């Protein structure tokens, strides 16, 4: 698996998130057919995984968490929906700079 930074392909998303939420940092990545939106705020980090054709796999969550945040899947709560998953890391959990 490989994370590819595709943030420049989403200028409107970046502008809206930075203007209308507490987000201080935003990156968008491609993980094959899955898109990962990584946002950082003062009190938490969030990762949103979306895929238009299938549900998100645990291997994708594990890989992205390790690469972007330096934590394991066991240490976060996953909220799943059809073809998406959301992870929130609170400020008390370690996070590394990307």
N, C-alpha and C positions, 0 to 999 in steps of 0.2 A: 504494500500500500504506500501511497505517496500523497502528501498534502501539497497542493499547488495554490499559491496566492492568486486569487482572481478578484481582489478588492476593486481594482480599477474598472471592472466590468459592471459595477453596481454603484455609480456615483450618487444616484438619487436615494438609495437605501442608506448610504453613509451619511449624506447630508441630513436626511430626516431623523435618523437615530441620534446624531450628535446635537441637533437642534431641539428635539422634542422629548428626550429622555435624559437620565443621569449618566448615560454612556460617555466615557472619556476616551475610549479606544475601541476601534472596530476593525475587524479583518474578516474577509470572506475567502473560504478555501474550497477547492474542488477535491473530493476524495473519490475519484472515479465518477460514478453516476450520483453520488451523494454530495450535497452542498452543506458546508459547515459555516455557520455564522458565529464568530467568536467576539463577544463584547465584554469590556471591562468597565466597571464603575467603582466608585469609592468603597462600597460595602460588599460587592460581589462580582464574580465573573459568571457569564452564561455562555453555553454552547448550544446552538440550535442546529439540529441535523434534519435535512429534508431530502426526500428522494421521490421523484414523480411516479416511479413504477413499482416500488416495493417498500416493505417496512425496513427500518434501520436495524442492522445486525450488531450484536454485542462486540464483535471484532472491530467494527468501525469506531464504536464509542471508546473502546479500550485504547486503540491506536491513537486517536486524536487527543484523548485526555493525557496520555503519556507524553506526546510530542508538544502539546500546547501548554499544559498546566503542570506536568510532572506529578500527577496523582493517578491512583488506580480507580477502576470502576467501582470497587467495593467501598470506596470512601465517599461516594456521591449518591444522591437520590436521582433516579431517572424517571422522568415523566414521559410516557409514551402515548402516541396517538397513531392513527393510520398514516403511514409513510412519513412520520416525523418522530423526533425524540428531543427532549430538552433537559439539560443538566445545569444545575446552579451550584457554584462553589462560593461559600460565604467567606468573608475576609479572614476568619480564623483559620481557614485551610491554607496551606502553602500554594502559591502560584508563582511561576517563573516568567520572566520577560521573554517574549518571542523575538 
